[in-house]
């Protein structure tokens, strides 16, 4: 066998392994390109302003998807993501309303630490109580949703303009929104080191097979606890990002991000059974899900119809995943 042929075989096998491990790594970029092409075809006047609006609209959803992804990979689910985002959002908007830019940065850091703490509390509830993740996080979601309303009863608050520019401005060129830079930086700083660490491997191991992971010496409870901690951290980043892009605190906005974040995880190719998938797919899926109602608006169709399209897309993808798993089990 010639050297080029052997190299092609190795590359093919590597691509196949990557596809099995993270289907969204290949599927989602293609879907995003197709979705974006459809948007431009529908709205030929698509400008840098439209791109900035898309990035700002997708930013909180992308972080909600990231928060959910960490837990789902570990074999769990977090139905309190939206509520944690709401707490971070209203807390940031309330504290920053009369703060300077420097103070706002410090307050944002404090909110992120608080978000990680809330996630840690969720993890303790799940690990110590042994209550199913769905029940435990749904209950805690009600609690954090109530806390958000106690902090801010109705939309309000604010932040200094310099802080808002971090999420609404542009860098170097109008075609590179700060929201995209912020998203890439935050996900890269948090997820890439985590994914490459021992803890990252343990998250996948626990999600794939808890018994096998336990026999391999993985501390199951500690790993699941860490997953919820990072979910809280990503949720807090999303809440602060929502403050940046809207300029206000909205205590009731969390419900949308809980459901849509989970939808982005499914569309992004992360297995709800755990142990398979990555961060890129759900983050890109957040942009696809944001483009759907945008396209409907351009077509003068009720944007609420977008929920029907999103639901259909999720059903189709789940069915395809089920068929693929069935074929694998037969082999």
C-alpha positions, 0 to 999 in steps of 0.5 A: 500500500502506498503512503498516500493511500495509507494516509487517506485511510487513516484520515478517513478513520479519524473522520469517522471516529470524530463523526461518531463522537460528535455528529454536530461537528460536521452537520451543524456548520453545513446546516448553518451555512444553508440557513444563512444562505436562505436568509440572504436569498429571502432578504438580499439587503442583508447588511452588517446591521442584520448580522449584528442583530443576529449575533446579539439575538443568538448570544444568550441562547448560545450560552444557554445551549452551552450550559445545558450541553455540559450537563447532558454530556454527563448524562443529566439534564438541567431545567433550571438554566433559564432561571439561572440566566434570569437571576444573573441578568436581573442581578447584573442590571440592578447592580450596574444601573448606576455603576461606572464601567470599571465597577461594572466589570467587577460586578460582572465577575461577581455575578459569574462567580455567583452563577457558578455557586448557584450551579454548585447548589443545583449539583448538591441537590442532585447528588445528595438527594438522588432525585432524578435530574429532571425533577430536581432541576425543575424544582430548583428552576422555580426557586431561582425564577422566584429569586429573579422576581424578588430582585426585579419585579418587572423589566428594568435596571441598566448598565453603563454604555461602555459595558453595553458596547461590549455586546452590541458594538463591533471590532475592527469591521462592522462584519465582526460583531463584538457579540461573536467575539465575546461568545467565542472567547467565553466558550473557548476559555471555559470549554476548551481547557475543560474538554481537554482536562481529566475532568472533561474525560470523566464527564464523557465517561460518566455520560457514556456508562456510569458503571464502567466509569465507576469501575475505572475509578471515576468519582461519579458524584463529584463529576456530576456536581462539576457538570452542574457547576459549569452549567451555572457558570455558562448560564451566568455568562448568558445572563450577563450577555443578555444584559449587554445586548438588551440593556435591561433585566428581564426576570421572566425571559428565562423560560424561553432559554430553558426550552430553546437551549435544550432544543439547540442541544438536540439539534446540535447533535448531542445525545440526550443519553449522554457521553456523545457530542460537543460544544460547537454543534449546540452553539451553532444550532443557537444561530440556526434557531435564531435565524428561523423566526428572522426568516419568517419576519422577512417573509411576513409570516407570524414568527411564532410559527417558528416554534412549529419549525423548531419542533419539527426539526427536533423530531426529525433529528431525534428520529434520525439519531434513533435510526442510526443507533439502531443500525449500530446495535445491529452490527 
